[in-house]
Amino acid sequence: AEGLRVELKKSHSPIRVTTLYPGYIRTAINEKVENAPFIVDTKTGCHAMVKAIESEKPEVYVPRWPWTPISFLLKRLPVPVLSRLF
């Protein structure tokens, strides 16, 4: 997405690229999963994705809560800490 974003900007294209990082969204694939504390229904997840794309931000976590703060922490935690968590 970064390369495409740069090329479009260089060519003065009106097209914007948004990278979506979806969290847990209830779908037919995971409908039988019982223990999913941060899962959202399909309508909520899709609404959040459309809103994120319309915002024209380069990167968006969907839904924002709790995935934005979680991703912030995961990117900054040392590997030994991550290996104990996962």
Order of alpha helices (4+ residues) and beta strands (2+ residues): alpha-beta-alpha-beta-alpha-alpha
